[in-house]
Amino acid sequence: MIKKLRVSEFEAILDTVDPNRDGHVSLQEYMAFMISHETENVKSSKEIESAFRALSSEGKPYATKEELYQNLTPEQADYCVSYMKPYVDGKGRELPTAFDQAVFTRSIFMN
């Protein structure tokens, strides 16, 4: 049997998968949904790292503060900025406003 959704339930779903309400679910919106709501189904930190790489341009090993705020909800971006460590490149240089997504995702799986 198909359950009828109340308007409030449907609105809650739209808030989650199409927060800007443009009628389309972009890759960034889908990945934000996956990061925030599907972590219980994630089997490895590599899956979360892949989601972050989709959010950052060019599949970099880090996400910038700007990318986080462009692609996640303000609450999700605030959380990431608060808990993600700054990204340090192979030469030991810290990149301003860049966050290390690999270290962050591994720390989630250790807890």
VEXVOMAR-149018 format. One record per atom (N, C-alpha, C): residue number from 1; residue in one letter; atom name; x, y, z. Coordinates in steps of 0.2 Angstrom, whole numbers, plus 5000, padded with zeros to 4 digits. Last residue first. Example, Ala and Ser with C-alpha at 12.3 -4.5 7.8 and 13.67 -1.06 7.14 Angstrom:
BEGIN
(domi 2, "S", "N", (5064, 4989, 5035))
(domi 2, "S", "CA", (5068, 4995, 5036))
(domi 2, "S", "C", (5064, 5000, 5039))
(domi 1, "A", "N", (5066, 4972, 5039))
(domi 1, "A", "CA", (5062, 4978, 5039))
(domi 1, "A", "C", (5066, 4984, 5039))
This chain:
BEGIN
(domi 111, "N", "N", (5178, 5036, 5081))
(domi 111, "N", "CA", (5174, 5037, 5087))
(domi 111, "N", "C", (5168, 5033, 5087))
(domi 110, "M", "N", (5184, 5033, 5069))
(domi 110, "M", "CA", (5187, 5030, 5075))
(domi 110, "M", "C", (5183, 5031, 5081))
(domi 109, "F", "N", (5176, 5039, 5060))
(domi 109, "F", "CA", (5175, 5032, 5060))
(domi 109, "F", "C", (5179, 5029, 5066))
(domi 108, "I", "N", (5179, 5052, 5062))
(domi 108, "I", "CA", (5172, 5050, 5063))
(domi 108, "I", "C", (5172, 5043, 5064))
(domi 107, "S", "N", (5193, 5052, 5058))
(domi 107, "S", "CA", (5191, 5053, 5065))
(domi 107, "S", "C", (5184, 5051, 5066))
(domi 106, "R", "N", (5191, 5050, 5044))
(domi 106, "R", "CA", (5194, 5045, 5048))
(domi 106, "R", "C", (5193, 5046, 5055))
(domi 105, "T", "N", (5186, 5063, 5041))
(domi 105, "T", "CA", (5182, 5057, 5040))
(domi 105, "T", "C", (5185, 5051, 5044))
(domi 104, "F", "N", (5197, 5071, 5044))
(domi 104, "F", "CA", (5190, 5072, 5047))
(domi 104, "F", "C", (5186, 5066, 5047))
(domi 103, "V", "N", (5207, 5067, 5035))
(domi 103, "V", "CA", (5208, 5067, 5043))
(domi 103, "V", "C", (5201, 5067, 5046))
(domi 102, "A", "N", (5200, 5070, 5023))
(domi 102, "A", "CA", (5202, 5063, 5025))
(domi 102, "A", "C", (5203, 5062, 5032))
(domi 101, "Q", "N", (5198, 5084, 5023))
(domi 101, "Q", "CA", (5192, 5080, 5023))
(domi 101, "Q", "C", (5194, 5073, 5025))
(domi 100, "D", "N", (5205, 5098, 5029))
(domi 100, "D", "CA", (5207, 5091, 5028))
(domi 100, "D", "C", (5201, 5086, 5028))
(domi 99, "F", "N", (5201, 5113, 5022))
(domi 99, "F", "CA", (5200, 5109, 5027))
(domi 99, "F", "C", (5202, 5102, 5025))
(domi 98, "A", "N", (5207, 5130, 5020))
(domi 98, "A", "CA", (5206, 5123, 5017))
(domi 98, "A", "C", (5206, 5118, 5023))
(domi 97, "T", "N", (5210, 5143, 5024))
(domi 97, "T", "CA", (5203, 5141, 5023))
(domi 97, "T", "C", (5202, 5134, 5020))
(domi 96, "P", "N", (5227, 5142, 5018))
(domi 96, "P", "CA", (5221, 5146, 5022))
(domi 96, "P", "C", (5214, 5144, 5019))
(domi 95, "L", "N", (5236, 5127, 5020))
(domi 95, "L", "CA", (5232, 5131, 5015))
(domi 95, "L", "C", (5227, 5135, 5019))
(domi 94, "E", "N", (5252, 5125, 5027))
(domi 94, "E", "CA", (5244, 5125, 5029))
(domi 94, "E", "C", (5241, 5130, 5024))
(domi 93, "R", "N", (5265, 5115, 5021))
(domi 93, "R", "CA", (5262, 5121, 5021))
(domi 93, "R", "C", (5254, 5121, 5023))
(domi 92, "G", "N", (5271, 5103, 5019))
(domi 92, "G", "CA", (5270, 5105, 5026))
(domi 92, "G", "C", (5267, 5112, 5027))
(domi 91, "K", "N", (5271, 5098, 5007))
(domi 91, "K", "CA", (5277, 5102, 5009))
(domi 91, "K", "C", (5277, 5105, 5016))
(domi 90, "G", "N", (5259, 5093, 5005))
(domi 90, "G", "CA", (5264, 5088, 5005))
(domi 90, "G", "C", (5271, 5091, 5007))
(domi 89, "D", "N", (5248, 5104, 5015))
(domi 89, "D", "CA", (5250, 5100, 5009))
(domi 89, "D", "C", (5257, 5096, 5010))
(domi 88, "V", "N", (5235, 5103, 5027))
(domi 88, "V", "CA", (5243, 5104, 5026))
(domi 88, "V", "C", (5245, 5100, 5020))
(domi 87, "Y", "N", (5220, 5110, 5031))
(domi 87, "Y", "CA", (5224, 5105, 5027))
(domi 87, "Y", "C", (5231, 5107, 5026))
(domi 86, "P", "N", (5214, 5110, 5048))
(domi 86, "P", "CA", (5217, 5114, 5042))
(domi 86, "P", "C", (5220, 5109, 5038))
(domi 85, "K", "N", (5201, 5099, 5053))
(domi 85, "K", "CA", (5208, 5102, 5054))
(domi 85, "K", "C", (5210, 5105, 5047))
(domi 84, "M", "N", (5184, 5101, 5057))
(domi 84, "M", "CA", (5189, 5099, 5052))
(domi 84, "M", "C", (5196, 5102, 5054))
(domi 83, "Y", "N", (5175, 5107, 5066))
(domi 83, "Y", "CA", (5179, 5101, 5068))
(domi 83, "Y", "C", (5184, 5098, 5063))
(domi 82, "S", "N", (5170, 5119, 5061))
(domi 82, "S", "CA", (5172, 5119, 5068))
(domi 82, "S", "C", (5177, 5113, 5070))
(domi 81, "V", "N", (5167, 5116, 5048))
(domi 81, "V", "CA", (5172, 5121, 5049))
(domi 81, "V", "C", (5175, 5121, 5057))
(domi 80, "C", "N", (5157, 5107, 5050))
(domi 80, "C", "CA", (5163, 5105, 5047))
(domi 80, "C", "C", (5169, 5110, 5049))
(domi 79, "Y", "N", (5147, 5115, 5057))
(domi 79, "Y", "CA", (5150, 5109, 5060))
(domi 79, "Y", "C", (5157, 5107, 5057))
(domi 78, "D", "N", (5145, 5124, 5046))
(domi 78, "D", "CA", (5147, 5127, 5053))
(domi 78, "D", "C", (5151, 5121, 5057))
(domi 77, "A", "N", (5139, 5116, 5037))
(domi 77, "A", "CA", (5146, 5119, 5035))
(domi 77, "A", "C", (5149, 5122, 5042))
(domi 76, "Q", "N", (5128, 5112, 5043))
(domi 76, "Q", "CA", (5132, 5107, 5041))
(domi 76, "Q", "C", (5139, 5110, 5040))
(domi 75, "E", "N", (5121, 5125, 5045))
(domi 75, "E", "CA", (5123, 5121, 5050))
(domi 75, "E", "C", (5128, 5115, 5049))
(domi 74, "P", "N", (5120, 5128, 5031))
(domi 74, "P", "CA", (5124, 5132, 5036))
(domi 74, "P", "C", (5126, 5129, 5042))
(domi 73, "T", "N", (5121, 5114, 5021))
(domi 73, "T", "CA", (5117, 5119, 5024))
(domi 73, "T", "C", (5122, 5123, 5029))
(domi 72, "L", "N", (5134, 5114, 5007))
(domi 72, "L", "CA", (5130, 5111, 5013))
(domi 72, "L", "C", (5126, 5116, 5016))
(domi 71, "N", "N", (5139, 5122, 4997))
(domi 71, "N", "CA", (5136, 5115, 4995))
(domi 71, "N", "C", (5133, 5112, 5001))
(domi 70, "Q", "N", (5145, 5134, 5001))
(domi 70, "Q", "CA", (5141, 5134, 4995))
(domi 70, "Q", "C", (5137, 5127, 4994))
(domi 69, "Y", "N", (5152, 5130, 5013))
(domi 69, "Y", "CA", (5146, 5135, 5013))
(domi 69, "Y", "C", (5142, 5135, 5007))
(domi 68, "L", "N", (5162, 5123, 5007))
(domi 68, "L", "CA", (5157, 5120, 5012))
(domi 68, "L", "C", (5151, 5124, 5012))
(domi 67, "E", "N", (5168, 5132, 4998))
(domi 67, "E", "CA", (5164, 5126, 4995))
(domi 67, "E", "C", (5160, 5123, 5000))
(domi 66, "E", "N", (5173, 5141, 5008))
(domi 66, "E", "CA", (5168, 5143, 5003))
(domi 66, "E", "C", (5164, 5137, 5000))
(domi 65, "K", "N", (5183, 5133, 5014))
(domi 65, "K", "CA", (5177, 5135, 5018))
(domi 65, "K", "C", (5172, 5137, 5013))
(domi 64, "T", "N", (5187, 5119, 5003))
(domi 64, "T", "CA", (5188, 5126, 5006))
(domi 64, "T", "C", (5182, 5128, 5010))
(domi 63, "A", "N", (5193, 5103, 5006))
(domi 63, "A", "CA", (5187, 5107, 5004))
(domi 63, "A", "C", (5189, 5114, 5007))
(domi 62, "Y", "N", (5205, 5091, 4999))
(domi 62, "Y", "CA", (5203, 5096, 5004))
(domi 62, "Y", "C", (5197, 5100, 5001))
(domi 61, "P", "N", (5210, 5085, 4989))
(domi 61, "P", "CA", (5210, 5081, 4995))
(domi 61, "P", "C", (5208, 5086, 5001))
(domi 60, "K", "N", (5199, 5088, 4974))
(domi 60, "K", "CA", (5205, 5090, 4979))
(domi 60, "K", "C", (5204, 5086, 4985))
(domi 59, "G", "N", (5190, 5088, 4963))
(domi 59, "G", "CA", (5192, 5082, 4967))
(domi 59, "G", "C", (5198, 5082, 4972))
(domi 58, "E", "N", (5187, 5100, 4957))
(domi 58, "E", "CA", (5193, 5096, 4955))
(domi 58, "E", "C", (5195, 5090, 4959))
(domi 57, "S", "N", (5179, 5107, 4971))
(domi 57, "S", "CA", (5181, 5107, 4964))
(domi 57, "S", "C", (5187, 5103, 4963))
(domi 56, "S", "N", (5170, 5097, 4983))
(domi 56, "S", "CA", (5176, 5102, 4982))
(domi 56, "S", "C", (5177, 5101, 4974))
(domi 55, "L", "N", (5160, 5087, 4983))
(domi 55, "L", "CA", (5158, 5094, 4985))
(domi 55, "L", "C", (5164, 5099, 4983))
(domi 54, "A", "N", (5167, 5076, 4980))
(domi 54, "A", "CA", (5162, 5078, 4975))
(domi 54, "A", "C", (5160, 5085, 4976))
(domi 53, "R", "N", (5175, 5075, 4991))
(domi 53, "R", "CA", (5178, 5076, 4985))
(domi 53, "R", "C", (5173, 5079, 4979))
(domi 52, "F", "N", (5165, 5071, 5000))
(domi 52, "F", "CA", (5168, 5077, 5001))
(domi 52, "F", "C", (5171, 5079, 4994))
(domi 51, "A", "N", (5162, 5058, 4995))
(domi 51, "A", "CA", (5157, 5063, 4995))
(domi 51, "A", "C", (5160, 5070, 4996))
(domi 50, "S", "N", (5174, 5052, 4997))
(domi 50, "S", "CA", (5172, 5053, 4990))
(domi 50, "S", "C", (5167, 5058, 4990))
(domi 49, "E", "N", (5174, 5052, 5011))
(domi 49, "E", "CA", (5180, 5056, 5007))
(domi 49, "E", "C", (5177, 5057, 5000))
(domi 48, "I", "N", (5164, 5043, 5013))
(domi 48, "I", "CA", (5163, 5049, 5015))
(domi 48, "I", "C", (5168, 5054, 5011))
(domi 47, "E", "N", (5170, 5031, 5008))
(domi 47, "E", "CA", (5164, 5033, 5005))
(domi 47, "E", "C", (5163, 5041, 5007))
(domi 46, "K", "N", (5181, 5030, 5016))
(domi 46, "K", "CA", (5183, 5031, 5009))
(domi 46, "K", "C", (5176, 5034, 5006))
(domi 45, "S", "N", (5177, 5025, 5028))
(domi 45, "S", "CA", (5178, 5032, 5028))
(domi 45, "S", "C", (5179, 5034, 5020))
(domi 44, "S", "N", (5163, 5014, 5025))
(domi 44, "S", "CA", (5170, 5016, 5026))
(domi 44, "S", "C", (5171, 5023, 5025))
(domi 43, "K", "N", (5149, 5012, 5024))
(domi 43, "K", "CA", (5153, 5006, 5027))
(domi 43, "K", "C", (5161, 5008, 5028))
(domi 42, "V", "N", (5135, 5020, 5029))
(domi 42, "V", "CA", (5141, 5021, 5026))
(domi 42, "V", "C", (5146, 5016, 5029))
(domi 41, "N", "N", (5123, 5021, 5035))
(domi 41, "N", "CA", (5124, 5016, 5030))
(domi 41, "N", "C", (5131, 5016, 5027))
(domi 40, "E", "N", (5124, 5032, 5043))
(domi 40, "E", "CA", (5123, 5025, 5047))
(domi 40, "E", "C", (5124, 5020, 5042))
(domi 39, "T", "N", (5124, 5043, 5035))
(domi 39, "T", "CA", (5131, 5040, 5038))
(domi 39, "T", "C", (5130, 5034, 5041))
(domi 38, "E", "N", (5114, 5049, 5028))
(domi 38, "E", "CA", (5115, 5042, 5027))
(domi 38, "E", "C", (5122, 5039, 5030))
(domi 37, "H", "N", (5113, 5063, 5031))
(domi 37, "H", "CA", (5107, 5058, 5033))
(domi 37, "H", "C", (5109, 5051, 5032))
(domi 36, "S", "N", (5124, 5070, 5028))
(domi 36, "S", "CA", (5121, 5072, 5034))
(domi 36, "S", "C", (5116, 5066, 5036))
(domi 35, "I", "N", (5129, 5065, 5016))
(domi 35, "I", "CA", (5134, 5066, 5022))
(domi 35, "I", "C", (5130, 5067, 5028))
(domi 34, "M", "N", (5118, 5064, 5008))
(domi 34, "M", "CA", (5121, 5058, 5009))
(domi 34, "M", "C", (5126, 5059, 5016))
(domi 33, "F", "N", (5115, 5078, 5007))
(domi 33, "F", "CA", (5110, 5074, 5010))
(domi 33, "F", "C", (5114, 5067, 5012))
(domi 32, "A", "N", (5126, 5082, 5000))
(domi 32, "A", "CA", (5125, 5085, 5007))
(domi 32, "A", "C", (5120, 5081, 5010))
(domi 31, "M", "N", (5124, 5075, 4988))
(domi 31, "M", "CA", (5130, 5073, 4992))
(domi 31, "M", "C", (5129, 5076, 4999))
(domi 30, "Y", "N", (5113, 5082, 4983))
(domi 30, "Y", "CA", (5113, 5075, 4985))
(domi 30, "Y", "C", (5118, 5073, 4989))
(domi 29, "E", "N", (5118, 5094, 4982))
(domi 29, "E", "CA", (5113, 5093, 4986))
(domi 29, "E", "C", (5112, 5086, 4988))
(domi 28, "Q", "N", (5128, 5092, 4972))
(domi 28, "Q", "CA", (5130, 5094, 4978))
(domi 28, "Q", "C", (5124, 5093, 4984))
(domi 27, "L", "N", (5120, 5087, 4961))
(domi 27, "L", "CA", (5125, 5083, 4964))
(domi 27, "L", "C", (5127, 5085, 4971))
(domi 26, "S", "N", (5103, 5094, 4964))
(domi 26, "S", "CA", (5110, 5094, 4961))
(domi 26, "S", "C", (5114, 5089, 4964))
(domi 25, "V", "N", (5087, 5091, 4960))
(domi 25, "V", "CA", (5092, 5089, 4965))
(domi 25, "V", "C", (5099, 5089, 4962))
(domi 24, "H", "N", (5076, 5104, 4956))
(domi 24, "H", "CA", (5081, 5099, 4954))
(domi 24, "H", "C", (5085, 5098, 4960))
(domi 23, "G", "N", (5068, 5114, 4961))
(domi 23, "G", "CA", (5065, 5109, 4958))
(domi 23, "G", "C", (5069, 5104, 4955))
(domi 22, "D", "N", (5074, 5123, 4969))
(domi 22, "D", "CA", (5074, 5125, 4962))
(domi 22, "D", "C", (5071, 5120, 4958))
(domi 21, "R", "N", (5075, 5124, 4984))
(domi 21, "R", "CA", (5069, 5123, 4981))
(domi 21, "R", "C", (5069, 5125, 4973))
(domi 20, "N", "N", (5086, 5123, 4991))
(domi 20, "N", "CA", (5085, 5129, 4988))
(domi 20, "N", "C", (5079, 5129, 4984))
(domi 19, "P", "N", (5085, 5109, 4996))
(domi 19, "P", "CA", (5085, 5115, 5001))
(domi 19, "P", "C", (5084, 5122, 4997))
(domi 18, "D", "N", (5081, 5096, 4992))
(domi 18, "D", "CA", (5081, 5101, 4988))
(domi 18, "D", "C", (5080, 5108, 4992))
(domi 17, "V", "N", (5081, 5086, 5003))
(domi 17, "V", "CA", (5084, 5085, 4996))
(domi 17, "V", "C", (5085, 5090, 4991))
(domi 16, "T", "N", (5076, 5093, 5014))
(domi 16, "T", "CA", (5082, 5089, 5014))
(domi 16, "T", "C", (5085, 5088, 5008))
(domi 15, "D", "N", (5064, 5100, 5010))
(domi 15, "D", "CA", (5069, 5104, 5014))
(domi 15, "D", "C", (5076, 5100, 5014))
(domi 14, "L", "N", (5057, 5089, 5005))
(domi 14, "L", "CA", (5060, 5094, 5000))
(domi 14, "L", "C", (5065, 5098, 5004))
(domi 13, "I", "N", (5054, 5083, 5017))
(domi 13, "I", "CA", (5058, 5079, 5012))
(domi 13, "I", "C", (5061, 5084, 5007))
(domi 12, "A", "N", (5046, 5093, 5022))
(domi 12, "A", "CA", (5052, 5091, 5026))
(domi 12, "A", "C", (5057, 5087, 5021))
(domi 11, "E", "N", (5035, 5093, 5013))
(domi 11, "E", "CA", (5039, 5099, 5014))
(domi 11, "E", "C", (5046, 5097, 5017))
(domi 10, "F", "N", (5030, 5080, 5016))
(domi 10, "F", "CA", (5033, 5082, 5009))
(domi 10, "F", "C", (5037, 5088, 5010))
(domi 9, "E", "N", (5025, 5083, 5029))
(domi 9, "E", "CA", (5030, 5077, 5028))
(domi 9, "E", "C", (5034, 5079, 5021))
(domi 8, "S", "N", (5016, 5093, 5026))
(domi 8, "S", "CA", (5021, 5094, 5031))
(domi 8, "S", "C", (5027, 5089, 5030))
(domi 7, "V", "N", (5006, 5086, 5018))
(domi 7, "V", "CA", (5010, 5092, 5016))
(domi 7, "V", "C", (5016, 5093, 5020))
(domi 6, "R", "N", (5007, 5069, 5021))
(domi 6, "R", "CA", (5004, 5075, 5022))
(domi 6, "R", "C", (5009, 5080, 5019))
(domi 5, "L", "N", (5007, 5056, 5009))
(domi 5, "L", "CA", (5011, 5060, 5013))
(domi 5, "L", "C", (5007, 5066, 5015))
(domi 4, "K", "N", (5000, 5040, 5009))
(domi 4, "K", "CA", (4999, 5047, 5007))
(domi 4, "K", "C", (5003, 5051, 5012))
(domi 3, "K", "N", (5008, 5025, 5005))
(domi 3, "K", "CA", (5006, 5029, 5010))
(domi 3, "K", "C", (5005, 5036, 5007))
(domi 2, "I", "N", (5003, 5011, 4996))
(domi 2, "I", "CA", (5006, 5017, 4996))
(domi 2, "I", "C", (5004, 5022, 5001))
(domi 1, "M", "N", (5004, 4994, 5000))
(domi 1, "M", "CA", (5000, 5000, 5000))
(domi 1, "M", "C", (5004, 5006, 5000))
